[in-house]
Amino acid sequence: MNGETVGTGGGGPGTSGDRLFWWRFPSLWLFLAAFLIVACGVNVSSILIEDPPGERSFHVWEPVLWEGSSVVAILALFPLVWMAYWRLHWRGRPLWQVLAIHAVIGVLFSLGHIGLMVLIRIAGYAVDGARYDFAQGDLGLQIIYEVRKDAISYAVLFAICWVQDRLMARQVPAPPAPERLEVRADGRTLYLDPTEVLAVEAAGNYVEFHRTGTDKALLVRGTLNQFEAELKPHGFVRVHRSKLINRGRIAGFEGTPSGDLRIRMTDGREIFGSRRYRENLETGKA
């Protein structure tokens, strides 16, 4: 579940500010409405089949009102579930807190569902000149019956929010690689243009940056793995367990008698790579 803080900024659908605006996701609403309508149809048909004509103690429109009122109430309450999903920080909480929050929201959802549903049914029966009796002689039993079903409905709605969250996460484009690389060397902070870096080589607890225009390597404290992650978006690939090179600065390469690689860079210098990383060089994969 999502654990990031949701803001209220602008942006297109799927950005942090828009996630609270459920009306900007019509496909989600259409899916939920279709799902509930199908479930409503199944429930109504089951009631009518179980009580065939001639044996019914109710009119045909009554089960339609019973189930339809539930659908309308759920759709009316779904925005509250949606907002609870995005507003509350679920990730990182102890399990007991997560369960307690779900219990509170679930009870509020059930009370709201029962209240709206009963009001709609009372209005529907009034149109026919009849009176709707929700309690049917045992109010507590009816509430328990509805709360049991509402727990399932709440779980389904929350699951829909979670699925939509995952789909939105896939649609968010990866952030662009920074135009400059920040490094610290000799107590100074330097900003390097990745296109001017030929290769990066491990040197104990440091790495050496080999750049165009100078034969002197820049010694920077850090690990090769660290800089590999930062330089990969700029086209750097590993050609040896201790070397990364800029594919955009390769003039050509060839195999050596031992099967390893001799790589010629655009400034004329040569870098030797391992046969194990030949595929990285040819395909550009890190």
Residue pairs with C-beta under 8 A, 6 or more apart in sequence:
1 85
1 90
1 91
1 162
1 165
2 85
2 86
2 90
2 91
2 165
3 89
3 90
3 91
3 92
4 16
5 16
5 89
6 16
6 17
6 19
6 20
6 86
6 87
7 16
7 17
8 17
8 20
9 15
9 16
9 17
10 17
10 18
11 17
11 18
12 18
13 24
13 25
14 168
14 171
14 172
15 172
18 24
19 86
19 168
20 82
20 83
20 86
20 87
22 28
22 29
22 78
22 79
22 82
22 83
23 29
25 164
28 160
28 164
31 160
32 75
32 78
32 157
32 160
33 75
36 71
36 74
36 75
37 71
39 71
40 67
40 68
40 70
40 71
43 63
43 67
44 63
44 64
44 67
47 63
47 66
48 60
48 63
51 57
51 58
59 128
61 128
65 120
65 121
65 124
65 125
66 121
68 120
69 116
69 117
69 118
69 120
69 121
69 124
70 113
70 117
72 116
72 117
72 120
73 112
73 113
73 116
73 117
73 120
74 113
74 153
74 157
76 116
77 109
77 112
77 113
77 116
78 157
80 108
80 109
80 112
81 105
81 109
81 154
81 157
81 158
81 161
82 161
84 105
85 158
85 161
85 162
85 165
86 161
88 101
90 98
93 101
102 154
102 158
105 154
106 150
106 151
106 154
107 147
109 150
109 153
109 154
110 146
110 147
110 150
110 151
110 154
113 146
113 150
113 153
114 143
114 146
114 147
114 150
117 146
118 132
118 134
121 132
121 134
122 132
124 132
125 131
125 132
126 132
134 142
135 142
136 142
176 233
177 194
177 233
177 234
179 193
180 191
180 192
180 193
180 194
181 191
181 192
181 193
181 194
181 197
181 230
181 231
181 234
182 189
182 190
182 191
183 189
183 190
183 191
183 192
183 209
183 218
183 220
183 222
184 190
184 220
184 221
185 218
185 219
185 220
185 221
186 219
190 218
192 209
192 211
192 218
194 231
194 234
194 236
194 246
195 234
195 246
195 248
195 249
196 211
196 212
196 213
197 209
197 210
197 211
197 212
197 231
197 236
197 246
197 249
198 210
198 211
198 212
198 245
198 246
198 249
198 265
198 266
198 267
198 269
198 271
199 210
199 243
199 244
199 245
199 246
199 265
199 271
200 207
200 208
200 209
200 210
200 224
200 227
200 228
200 231
200 236
200 243
200 244
200 245
201 207
201 208
201 210
201 217
201 224
201 242
201 243
201 244
202 208
202 223
202 224
202 242
202 243
203 219
205 221
206 219
206 220
206 221
206 222
207 219
207 220
207 222
207 223
207 224
207 227
208 217
208 218
208 219
208 220
209 217
209 218
209 220
210 217
210 269
211 218
212 249
212 266
212 267
213 267
220 227
224 242
224 244
227 244
228 236
228 238
228 244
228 286
231 244
231 246
232 286
234 246
235 246
235 247
235 248
235 284
236 244
236 245
236 246
236 247
236 286
237 244
237 245
237 247
237 277
237 280
237 281
237 284
237 285
237 286
238 244
238 277
238 280
238 286
239 245
239 261
239 263
239 271
239 273
239 274
239 277
239 280
239 281
240 272
240 273
240 274
240 277
241 274
243 271
243 273
245 263
245 265
245 271
245 273
245 281
247 281
247 284
249 265
249 266
249 267
250 263
250 264
250 265
250 266
250 281
251 264
251 265
251 266
252 263
252 264
253 261
253 262
253 263
253 264
253 273
253 281
254 261
254 262
255 261
255 262
255 275
256 262
256 272
258 275
259 275
260 272
260 273
260 274
260 275
261 272
261 273
261 274
261 275
261 277
261 278
261 281
262 270
262 272
263 270
263 271
263 272
263 273
263 281
264 270
265 271
273 281
279 285
280 286
